[in-house]
Amino acid sequence: MNNQTNPRRPRRGSYRPKSETLALLKTSGNTINGVGETKPRRPSPFFWHPPHQHPWGALQIVARENSRKCPGSAEAFQAAYTYPELIPIADTRNEATGEQLTAELISFALAHEADGVGITAVDPLYVFEGYAITEPWVVVLALAHNYERLKEVPSDETNGVGVCDVGDQYAKGTRSSYALVNWIRSQGYSANPYPGPSANALALIPPAIAAGLGELGKHGSLISRYFGSGVRLAGVTTDMPLIATGPDRFGADEFCATCQVCTTACPPAAIAPQKQMVRGVERWYVDFDKCIPYFVEAASCGICIAECPWTRPEVRPKLLATMARRLGQ
């Protein structure tokens, strides 16, 4: 499905945001996100953080209202905010080795709705300004989209299939992260959950990359070798002694350098063809000021991740084989 066959998708360059939407975009998100900055720093709170923490609170409210107009969306996202009570940390610790604890943790997570698990040390650059994380480890959980539902994006009042799948994966992330936190606490260690869709202290994509769950795509989202761009994330921080899983380079970054699929499919033309300097790192970056107005009006959008060739189940194995040859793997 693409812009030509999905009536809910305007062609690239033809979209013009409503004046009332632009009126709520009072400050450039690109500046706050650190575009052009040459020194590394922690990210600033932005969209989906509490409205008082950033300049787009009113716009964020409109985005949520628009997405909830889609059939089934309100129920899907409400489930993402439904979670069990966290248990106290057990008095007795599981004194198994780091290797054993890591294996048990991964096994538990995969048995409790996570589709992938990665582990890495907490880096201060993963923590948003104004927040603190004291645990030394972060566990990132991958929640895979249903491709047949995801490709229905964007949603509107006539079709909520795509945005409902987004809500469903966030709900899975909530359930799986809270279940894992309670398991870790039952083993005598500290742990705290960081699911979406609301943002908190932890930026999820950087540790997901460090932990081997994927590479950053041109569209600014994670590309997984197993799920393509059709994946959501949830995090857990802990002081349980674990073994890092390490990054996974399989060629997505190199592929994005020449692929133009998401760039062409993006109605507001927010996806640049080249990397940019962002907070001291040259990386793929999506123009916030172009993306967010359409995201708000199109009930969360999702076109770029749905159209990504890596997301297509029948294409992904061929891409992996091709890129492995190019990388000499």
C-alpha positions in Angstrom: 0.0 0.0 0.0 1.4 3.4 -0.9 0.3 7.0 -1.5 -1.3 6.1 -4.8 -3.5 3.3 -3.4 -4.3 4.6 0.1 -6.8 7.4 -0.1 -5.8 8.7 3.3 -2.3 9.5 2.1 -1.6 12.8 0.2 1.3 12.8 -2.2 4.6 14.1 -1.1 4.7 17.8 -1.3 1.0 18.2 -1.7 0.2 18.4 2.0 -0.4 21.8 3.7 -1.0 21.9 7.4 -4.0 23.7 8.7 -3.4 27.2 10.0 -4.7 26.3 13.5 -2.2 23.5 13.6 0.7 25.8 12.7 -0.5 28.3 15.2 0.2 25.7 18.0 3.7 25.0 16.7 5.2 28.1 18.4 8.8 27.0 18.7 11.0 25.0 16.4 11.5 21.5 17.6 14.7 21.2 15.5 16.4 23.7 17.7 15.3 22.0 20.9 16.4 18.7 19.6 19.9 20.0 18.9 20.1 20.1 15.1 23.4 21.7 14.2 24.9 21.3 17.7 28.5 19.9 17.6 28.8 18.9 21.2 27.1 15.9 22.8 24.4 16.6 25.4 21.4 14.9 26.9 18.1 15.2 25.0 15.6 17.8 26.0 12.0 16.8 26.8 9.8 17.0 23.8 6.6 15.6 22.3 4.8 13.0 24.6 6.5 14.3 27.7 4.1 16.1 30.1 2.7 19.2 28.4 4.3 21.6 30.9 7.8 20.3 30.0 7.9 21.5 26.4 6.4 24.2 24.2 3.9 22.0 22.2 1.6 20.9 25.0 -1.5 22.2 23.3 -0.5 20.6 20.0 0.1 17.3 21.8 -3.4 17.5 23.2 -4.8 17.9 19.7 -2.7 15.0 18.5 -4.2 12.8 21.2 -7.7 14.0 20.5 -7.4 13.3 16.8 -6.0 9.8 17.2 -8.8 8.9 19.7 -11.4 9.8 17.0 -10.4 6.7 15.0 -12.5 3.6 15.6 -11.1 1.5 18.4 -8.2 3.8 19.2 -9.3 5.0 22.6 -9.6 1.5 23.9 -6.3 0.4 22.4 -4.4 3.3 24.0 -6.2 3.0 27.3 -4.8 -0.5 27.6 -1.3 1.1 27.3 -2.0 3.0 30.5 -3.3 -0.1 32.4 -0.7 -1.8 34.4 -0.3 -3.9 37.6 0.9 -2.6 40.9 4.7 -2.8 41.3 5.7 -5.2 44.1 8.3 -4.4 46.7 11.9 -5.6 46.2 12.4 -9.0 47.8 14.6 -9.2 50.9 16.6 -12.2 49.5 18.6 -11.8 46.4 19.1 -14.3 43.6 22.9 -14.7 43.8 23.3 -16.4 40.4 26.0 -15.3 38.0 25.4 -12.5 35.6 25.3 -15.0 32.7 22.6 -17.0 34.5 20.5 -13.9 35.5 20.7 -12.6 32.0 19.5 -15.9 30.5 16.7 -16.1 33.0 15.7 -12.4 32.4 15.6 -12.9 28.6 13.6 -16.1 28.9 11.1 -14.4 31.2 10.7 -11.4 29.0 10.1 -13.4 25.8 7.6 -15.5 27.7 5.7 -12.4 28.7 4.9 -10.7 25.4 8.3 -9.2 24.4 9.3 -10.1 20.9 12.9 -9.1 21.4 15.2 -8.3 24.3 18.4 -6.2 24.4 20.6 -5.2 27.4 23.2 -2.4 27.7 24.7 -0.2 30.3 22.9 3.1 31.1 24.6 6.1 29.5 23.8 9.6 30.8 23.1 10.6 27.2 20.1 8.2 27.3 18.5 10.2 30.1 16.4 13.3 29.3 17.4 16.6 30.9 15.6 17.2 34.2 15.4 13.4 34.9 17.7 11.0 36.7 18.2 7.2 36.5 20.2 5.5 39.2 20.3 1.9 38.0 23.3 0.9 35.9 21.5 -1.3 33.4 18.8 -0.8 30.9 16.8 -3.7 29.3 15.0 -2.7 26.1 12.0 -4.7 24.9 10.9 -4.9 21.3 7.2 -5.2 20.5 6.5 -6.2 16.9 3.7 -4.7 14.8 1.2 -6.7 12.8 2.3 -5.7 9.3 -1.1 -6.2 7.7 -2.6 -3.8 10.2 0.3 -1.4 10.3 0.2 -0.8 6.5 -3.3 0.7 6.9 -1.8 3.9 8.3 -2.5 6.8 8.6 -5.8 6.4 10.3 -8.9 8.6 10.4 -12.5 8.5 11.5 -13.3 5.9 8.8 -10.4 3.5 9.4 -8.6 3.1 12.7 -6.8 -0.2 12.0 -3.3 1.3 11.8 -3.3 3.5 14.9 -5.0 0.7 16.9 -2.1 -1.5 16.1 0.2 1.2 17.4 -1.8 1.3 20.6 -1.8 -2.4 20.9 2.0 -2.6 20.8 2.3 0.1 23.4 -0.1 -1.8 25.6 2.0 -4.9 25.1 5.1 -2.9 26.0 3.4 -1.8 29.2 2.4 -5.3 30.2 5.7 -6.8 29.4 7.8 -4.1 31.0 5.8 -4.2 34.3 5.9 -8.0 34.3 9.6 -7.9 33.9 10.1 -5.3 36.6 8.1 -7.3 39.1 10.1 -10.4 38.2 13.4 -8.6 38.8 12.1 -7.2 42.1 11.1 -10.7 43.1 14.7 -11.7 42.6 15.8 -9.0 45.1 16.9 -6.3 42.7 15.7 -2.7 42.0 13.9 -2.2 38.7 11.7 0.5 37.1 9.6 0.4 33.9 9.7 2.9 31.0 6.9 2.0 28.5 5.3 4.3 25.9 3.4 6.0 24.5 4.0 8.8 27.1 7.7 9.7 27.5 9.6 9.6 30.7 13.2 9.7 31.8 14.6 7.2 29.3 15.1 7.8 25.5 14.5 4.3 24.1 16.1 4.3 20.7 19.7 4.9 21.6 19.9 2.1 24.2 18.0 -0.2 21.8 20.7 0.4 19.2 23.5 -0.2 21.7 21.8 -3.3 22.9 21.6 -4.9 19.5 17.9 -4.5 18.7 18.5 -2.7 15.4 20.0 0.3 13.6 18.7 3.9 13.2 16.8 4.3 10.0 16.6 7.4 7.7 13.0 7.9 9.1 14.4 8.4 12.6 13.0 5.1 13.9 14.7 1.8 14.8 15.1 -0.8 12.0 15.2 -4.4 13.4 16.6 -7.3 11.4 13.6 -9.3 12.6 10.7 -6.8 12.4 12.0 -4.1 10.1 10.7 -0.7 11.2 7.5 -2.2 12.5 8.6 -2.3 16.1 7.8 -0.4 19.3 10.0 -0.2 22.4 9.7 -0.3 26.1 12.5 -0.1 28.7 13.4 -1.4 32.2 16.2 -0.1 34.3 17.8 -2.3 37.0 20.7 -2.9 39.3 20.6 -6.7 38.6 24.1 -7.7 37.4 23.6 -8.4 33.7 25.6 -9.1 30.6 25.3 -6.6 27.7 24.0 -8.0 24.4 26.0 -5.7 22.1 25.1 -3.8 18.9 24.0 -5.5 15.7 25.2 -4.2 12.4 23.4 -5.8 9.5 23.4 -3.1 6.8 20.3 -1.0 7.5 22.3 2.2 7.8 24.1 1.6 4.5 20.8 0.7 2.8 19.2 3.9 4.0 21.9 5.9 2.4 20.6 5.1 -1.1 17.0 4.1 -0.4 14.4 6.8 -1.0 11.2 5.0 -0.1 10.3 6.7 3.1 11.6 10.1 1.8 9.2 9.8 -1.2 6.3 8.5 0.8 6.4 11.2 3.5 3.5 13.7 2.7 5.1 16.7 4.5 8.6 15.9 3.0 10.1 15.8 6.5 12.7 13.1 5.8 16.0 14.4 4.6 18.1 12.4 2.1 21.3 12.8 4.1 22.4 12.7 7.8 22.7 15.8 9.9 24.7 16.8 13.0 22.4 16.4 16.1 23.9 17.0 19.5 27.4 16.1 18.4 26.5 13.0 16.4 26.1 12.8 12.6 22.9 10.8 12.2 19.6 10.4 10.4 17.1 13.1 11.6 13.5 13.9 10.7 12.5 17.5 10.5 10.3 18.0 13.6 8.6 21.1 12.3 7.5 19.4 9.1 6.6 16.0 10.6 4.6 17.0 13.6 1.8 19.0 12.0 1.0 16.1 9.7 1.4 13.6 12.5 -1.1 15.6 14.5 -3.6 15.9 11.7 -3.2 12.3 10.5 -3.8 10.5 13.8 -0.2 9.5 14.5 0.8 8.9 10.8 3.3 5.9 10.7 3.6 6.0 6.9 7.4 5.9 6.9 7.7 2.8 9.1 5.0 1.0 7.2 6.5 1.8 3.8 10.1 0.9 4.8 11.2 -2.1 2.7 12.7 -3.7 5.8 9.2 -3.9 7.3 7.8 -6.0 4.5 8.1 -9.7 5.7 8.6 -11.0 2.2 11.4 -8.5 1.4 13.4 -8.5 4.7 15.2 -11.8 4.2 16.4 -10.7 0.7 17.6 -7.4 2.1 19.5 -9.2 4.9 21.2 -11.5 2.5 22.1 -8.7 0.1 23.5 -6.5 2.8 25.4 -9.3 4.4 27.2 -9.9 1.1 28.0 -6.1 0.8 29.3 -6.0 4.3 31.3 -9.2 3.8 29.5 -11.0 6.6 
